[in-house]
Amino acid sequence: MEGVTERGGDVGSGDRNGDTGGDTAFEAAFEQLCALVTAGGVVALSGAGISTESGIPDYRGPNGALRRHTPMTYQDFVGAPGARHRYWARSHAGWRQIADAVPNPGHHAVTRLEQAGAITGVVTQNVDGLHQRAGTVNVVDLHGSLSRVMCPDCGQYSSRRELDARLQAANPDIEVVGAPVNPDGDVTLSDSDVARFVMVGCAACGGDRLEPDVVFFGATVPRPRLAQAVALVEGARALLILGSSLAVMSGYRFVLRAAELGIPVAIVNRGPTRGDGRAAVRVDAPLGVVLPRLAAAVTGRPVPTSIG
């Protein structure tokens, strides 16, 4: 049954720098959001927008990287000549910026809400691991994690930090400091830097087809992982969208499923989303502003509003 939830509060973002004070529309929608989350049984679906305040750009937000960067598809990675080599060269140069990112107040607020029993699980479209680093326990990494590497030849999984150490030893002169990092953890390199990059093989079998444990554009989410995420949403009392435009079906499918089951949907995101028409509550404001205030209201305990 599509459209079973009525369109509720739709709040603007004030001066779009997080100042929502005195905005009666914001306050009304925020109260609706508080009531929804306080009742518990909430599953959160998070997207790139929750990590932008940790310095990781998104694809489709106000400063989205799709305007300047086309992500590599899985078909290119496995089939296009030199694509895998180019991916690892660019990823090696940018991965540490993702690895060194720290959870921001939005991530910590989600953890606080889980600890209070208001949020029962998180399905994240992100591959940065920041929810887990903030202390959230029940997380489904829908699109995988950049912290792991897989060898399709022997099936061995290994740590990305272990691979990074080996790549640093093989490429002591390739270091890009301060270059803009893309949402998938790579940076743009010159053709000459890509050409001189030395890739290493699997430490277990020597295979030369290492893959990051992520779902590339054009690939599908593994069935067991998708089933786990769907089960979380189907068992929820409410679905809370955090920082996702819902532009791709991998995230939007959960909004559609919630609508079929009559589960109310709340959205907190900068800018419009594909699911706005199915939202009972919609808040257009920075997550680093809204989520700490939400967690404080629900739990009665303040959440730090600085990164760290």
C-alpha positions in Angstrom: 0.0 0.0 0.0 1.9 3.1 -1.2 1.3 6.4 0.6 -0.1 5.0 3.8 1.6 7.6 5.8 0.3 11.2 5.6 2.7 14.0 4.8 3.5 15.7 8.0 5.8 18.5 9.1 8.2 19.7 6.4 10.8 21.9 8.0 13.2 24.2 6.3 16.8 24.6 7.4 16.7 28.3 8.6 19.8 30.0 7.3 21.1 26.6 6.1 24.0 27.0 8.6 22.2 25.2 11.3 20.4 28.2 12.9 16.9 27.0 13.5 16.1 29.0 16.5 12.7 30.7 16.4 11.6 28.7 13.4 8.1 27.6 14.4 7.9 25.1 11.5 11.1 23.5 12.7 9.9 23.3 16.3 6.6 21.7 15.3 8.3 19.1 13.1 11.0 18.5 15.7 8.4 17.7 18.3 6.8 15.2 15.9 10.2 13.7 15.4 10.8 13.5 19.1 7.5 11.7 19.7 8.2 9.2 16.9 11.7 8.3 18.2 10.8 8.4 21.9 8.2 5.7 21.3 11.1 3.3 20.4 11.4 0.5 17.9 13.1 2.8 15.4 15.4 1.6 12.7 17.7 4.2 11.1 18.8 4.2 7.5 21.9 6.4 7.1 23.5 7.8 4.0 26.5 9.9 3.1 24.9 13.0 4.6 25.6 11.8 8.2 29.4 11.6 7.4 29.9 14.9 5.7 30.6 16.7 9.0 33.5 14.1 9.5 35.1 15.4 6.3 33.8 12.7 4.0 32.0 14.2 1.0 28.7 12.9 -0.4 27.6 12.3 -3.9 24.3 14.1 -4.2 24.1 16.7 -1.4 24.6 20.4 -1.7 28.3 19.8 -2.5 27.9 16.4 -4.0 30.8 14.7 -5.7 28.8 13.4 -8.7 29.2 16.9 -10.2 33.0 16.3 -10.5 33.6 12.6 -10.1 32.0 9.5 -11.7 32.4 6.5 -9.5 33.8 3.3 -10.8 31.3 0.5 -11.6 32.0 -3.1 -10.8 31.8 -3.9 -14.5 34.7 -1.5 -15.1 36.6 -2.8 -12.1 36.6 -6.4 -13.2 36.5 -5.9 -17.0 38.1 -2.7 -18.2 41.8 -2.8 -19.0 43.8 -1.1 -16.3 40.7 -0.1 -14.3 41.5 -2.3 -11.3 45.1 -0.9 -11.2 43.8 2.7 -11.4 41.3 2.0 -8.6 43.9 0.7 -6.2 46.4 3.5 -7.0 43.7 6.2 -6.4 42.3 4.4 -3.4 45.7 3.9 -1.8 46.3 7.7 -2.0 42.9 8.5 -0.5 42.0 5.7 1.9 43.8 7.0 4.9 41.7 10.1 4.9 38.7 7.9 5.3 40.4 5.7 7.9 41.5 8.7 10.0 38.1 10.3 9.9 36.4 10.5 13.3 32.7 10.1 14.2 30.8 13.4 14.4 28.1 14.5 16.8 25.4 12.9 14.5 27.1 9.5 14.8 27.4 9.8 18.6 23.7 10.9 18.8 22.7 7.7 17.0 24.8 5.7 19.5 23.1 7.4 22.4 19.7 6.7 21.0 20.6 3.0 20.5 21.9 2.8 24.1 18.6 4.3 25.3 16.6 1.7 23.4 15.0 4.2 21.0 16.9 3.0 18.0 17.0 -0.8 17.6 19.3 -1.0 14.5 21.0 0.9 11.8 21.2 0.1 8.1 23.9 2.3 6.6 24.7 2.9 3.0 28.1 4.2 4.0 31.4 2.2 3.9 33.3 4.4 6.3 32.6 2.4 9.6 31.9 5.6 11.5 28.8 4.3 13.2 30.7 1.4 14.7 33.6 3.7 15.7 31.0 5.9 17.5 29.9 2.8 19.5 26.7 1.8 17.7 26.4 -2.0 17.9 23.6 -3.2 15.7 24.8 -2.0 12.3 24.2 -3.5 8.9 26.9 -2.3 6.4 24.6 -2.5 3.4 27.3 -1.6 0.9 30.2 -3.2 2.8 33.2 -1.6 4.4 36.4 -0.1 3.1 38.2 -1.6 6.2 38.2 -5.1 4.6 39.7 -6.6 1.4 38.6 -9.8 -0.3 40.6 -12.1 -2.6 38.2 -13.7 -5.2 40.8 -16.4 -6.0 41.1 -17.9 -2.5 38.1 -16.3 -0.7 40.4 -14.8 2.0 39.3 -11.6 3.8 42.0 -9.4 5.3 42.4 -6.0 6.9 42.7 -2.9 4.8 45.3 -1.6 7.2 47.5 -4.7 6.5 47.1 -4.1 2.8 47.9 -0.4 3.2 51.2 -1.2 5.0 52.2 -3.4 2.2 51.2 -0.8 -0.4 53.2 1.9 1.4 56.3 -0.3 1.3 55.8 -1.0 -2.4 55.1 2.7 -3.2 57.1 4.9 -0.9 57.0 7.9 -3.2 53.2 8.0 -3.8 51.6 10.2 -1.2 48.8 12.7 -1.9 48.3 15.0 1.1 45.4 17.4 1.2 43.9 16.3 -2.2 40.1 16.2 -2.2 38.9 12.7 -1.3 35.9 11.2 -3.0 33.0 9.5 -1.2 34.3 6.0 -2.1 37.7 6.8 -0.5 39.9 7.6 -3.5 41.5 10.7 -4.9 42.3 11.9 -8.4 45.8 11.0 -9.6 47.7 11.9 -12.7 48.2 9.3 -15.4 51.9 9.2 -14.6 51.2 8.5 -10.9 48.8 5.7 -11.8 51.3 4.2 -14.2 54.1 4.0 -11.6 51.9 2.6 -8.9 52.9 -0.9 -7.8 50.0 -3.2 -6.8 50.6 -6.1 -4.4 48.9 -9.5 -4.5 46.9 -11.5 -1.9 49.1 -12.3 1.1 47.5 -15.7 1.4 47.6 -17.0 -2.2 49.4 -14.4 -4.3 46.4 -13.7 -6.4 46.4 -10.4 -8.3 42.6 -9.7 -8.2 42.1 -8.1 -4.7 38.8 -6.3 -4.2 37.6 -3.9 -1.6 34.8 -5.4 0.4 32.3 -2.9 -0.9 29.3 -3.0 -3.3 30.4 -1.0 -6.4 28.0 1.0 -8.4 26.3 -1.4 -10.8 26.7 -4.4 -8.4 24.0 -5.9 -6.1 23.9 -6.1 -2.3 24.7 -9.7 -1.2 21.4 -11.5 -0.5 22.1 -12.5 3.2 23.0 -8.9 4.0 20.0 -7.5 2.2 17.7 -10.0 4.0 19.2 -8.9 7.4 18.5 -5.2 6.5 15.0 -6.0 5.3 14.2 -8.0 8.5 15.3 -5.0 10.6 13.0 -2.6 8.7 10.1 -5.0 8.7 10.3 -5.4 12.4 10.5 -1.7 13.1 7.8 0.5 14.5 9.2 3.5 12.5 11.9 4.1 9.9 14.2 7.1 10.3 16.2 8.3 7.2 19.4 10.1 8.1 21.4 11.9 5.4 20.3 10.1 2.3 18.7 11.5 -0.8 17.3 8.0 -1.5 18.2 8.4 -5.1 19.3 4.8 -5.6 17.0 1.8 -5.1 19.3 0.2 -2.6 18.1 2.7 0.0 14.7 3.7 -1.4 13.5 0.1 -1.3 13.2 0.4 2.5 11.0 3.4 2.3 8.8 1.6 -0.2 8.6 -1.5 2.1 7.8 0.7 5.1 5.0 2.2 3.2 3.6 -1.2 2.2 3.6 -2.2 5.9 2.2 1.1 7.2 5.4 1.9 9.1 5.8 5.7 9.5 8.9 7.2 7.9 10.8 10.3 9.2 13.5 12.0 7.1 16.3 14.2 8.3 18.4 15.4 5.4 19.8 18.5 3.8 17.8 19.1 0.6 15.0 17.1 -1.0 14.8 13.3 -1.2 13.1 10.8 -3.3 11.1 9.7 -0.3 9.7 13.0 0.7 6.2 12.2 -0.5 6.0 9.2 1.8 7.4 10.9 4.9 5.3 11.5 8.0 7.9 14.0 9.2 10.6 15.7 7.2 13.4 17.9 8.6 15.7 19.8 6.2 18.6 20.8 8.5 22.2 19.7 9.3 22.3 16.3 11.0 25.0 17.5 13.4 22.5 20.0 14.7 19.3 17.9 14.7 20.5 14.6 16.0 22.3 15.7 19.2 19.3 17.8 20.1 17.0 14.8 19.3 19.1 12.5 21.5 19.2 14.9 24.3 15.4 15.3 24.2 14.8 11.6 24.1 17.3 10.5 26.7 17.5 13.6 28.9 21.2 13.7 28.5 23.2 16.2 26.4 25.3 15.0 23.5 28.6 16.7 22.7 28.3 18.9 19.7 32.0 18.9 18.7 33.8 16.3 16.6 36.0 13.9 18.6 
